[in-house]
Amino acid sequence: MKNNQLSQEQSRQVFSNMISNRVHNGFILEERNDKFLFAVLSKGGKVVNHSLNFMIFCLTLGLWSFAWLYLTFEASKQKKILVAIDEDGFPFEEKCLVA
């Protein structure tokens, strides 16, 4: 029977690579624990230019309101993720709820 578990050194390398990839994509490292191999990363929401969106709203006779509402409520939310290595040595990512 073949053992598919990663070694501890391989797990640490995969963990570090996952964090560096997320930081490269704009996330900020908030907490890191090298003993239990988990990290919490966050990414701030986008800033919405309401003046520009209002002008586009007027030019499109209100059709832009759907995109504007999406930008205001969804795209501007802060995102948090948990990056960790499970007991078997395999990496996983999980979205965290932001209050």
C-alpha positions as CSV (number, residue, x, y, z in Angstrom):
1,M,0.0,0.0,0.0
2,K,1.4,3.3,-1.0
3,N,1.6,6.1,1.5
4,N,0.4,9.4,0.0
5,Q,1.2,11.6,3.0
6,L,3.7,14.4,2.6
7,S,6.8,14.6,4.7
8,Q,7.0,17.4,7.3
9,E,9.5,19.3,5.3
10,Q,7.5,19.0,2.1
11,S,4.4,20.2,4.0
12,R,6.3,23.3,5.3
13,Q,7.5,24.0,1.8
14,V,3.9,23.7,0.3
15,F,2.6,25.9,3.1
16,S,5.2,28.6,2.5
17,N,4.5,28.5,-1.3
18,M,0.7,28.8,-0.7
19,I,1.2,31.9,1.5
20,S,3.7,33.5,-0.9
21,N,1.3,33.0,-3.8
22,R,-1.6,34.6,-1.9
23,V,0.6,37.5,-0.8
24,H,1.7,38.0,-4.4
25,N,-2.0,38.2,-5.4
26,G,-2.6,41.1,-3.0
27,F,-3.4,39.4,0.3
28,I,-1.9,40.6,3.6
29,L,-0.6,38.1,6.1
30,E,-2.4,38.8,9.4
31,E,-1.4,35.7,11.4
32,R,1.0,32.8,10.9
33,N,1.7,29.8,13.0
34,D,4.6,27.6,11.9
35,K,4.1,25.1,14.7
36,F,0.5,24.1,13.6
37,L,1.0,25.3,10.0
38,F,-1.8,27.7,9.5
39,A,-2.1,31.3,8.5
40,V,-4.8,33.9,8.2
41,L,-4.7,36.3,5.2
42,S,-6.9,39.2,4.3
43,K,-7.5,41.4,1.3
44,G,-9.3,44.7,1.6
45,G,-12.2,45.5,-0.5
46,K,-12.2,47.8,-3.5
47,V,-12.9,51.5,-3.1
48,V,-16.0,52.5,-5.1
49,N,-16.0,55.8,-6.9
50,H,-19.6,56.8,-6.4
51,S,-19.3,60.0,-8.4
52,L,-18.2,58.1,-11.5
53,N,-20.8,55.4,-11.0
54,F,-23.5,58.0,-10.7
55,M,-22.5,59.6,-14.0
56,I,-22.5,56.2,-15.7
57,F,-25.9,55.5,-14.1
58,C,-27.3,58.7,-15.7
59,L,-25.7,58.0,-19.1
60,T,-27.1,54.5,-19.3
61,L,-30.6,55.6,-18.0
62,G,-30.3,53.5,-14.9
63,L,-29.1,50.3,-16.4
64,W,-25.7,50.7,-14.6
65,S,-27.5,50.5,-11.2
66,F,-27.1,46.6,-11.1
67,A,-23.3,46.9,-11.5
68,W,-23.1,49.8,-9.1
69,L,-25.0,47.8,-6.4
70,Y,-22.8,44.8,-6.9
71,L,-19.7,47.0,-6.6
72,T,-21.0,48.7,-3.5
73,F,-22.1,45.6,-1.6
74,E,-20.0,42.7,-2.8
75,A,-16.8,43.8,-4.4
76,S,-16.0,46.3,-1.6
77,K,-16.2,43.6,1.1
78,Q,-13.0,42.5,2.9
79,K,-12.0,38.9,2.2
80,K,-10.3,36.6,4.7
81,I,-8.9,33.1,4.1
82,L,-7.4,30.5,6.2
83,V,-4.4,28.6,4.7
84,A,-3.4,25.4,6.5
85,I,-2.0,21.9,6.4
86,D,-4.2,19.2,7.7
87,E,-3.2,16.2,9.9
88,D,-2.2,14.1,6.9
89,G,0.1,16.9,5.5
90,F,-2.2,18.1,2.7
91,P,-2.8,21.8,2.1
92,F,-6.2,23.4,2.1
93,E,-7.8,26.9,2.0
94,E,-11.0,28.0,3.6
95,K,-12.9,31.3,3.4
96,C,-13.4,32.9,6.7
97,L,-16.6,34.8,7.7
98,V,-15.9,38.5,8.1
99,A,-18.1,40.3,10.7
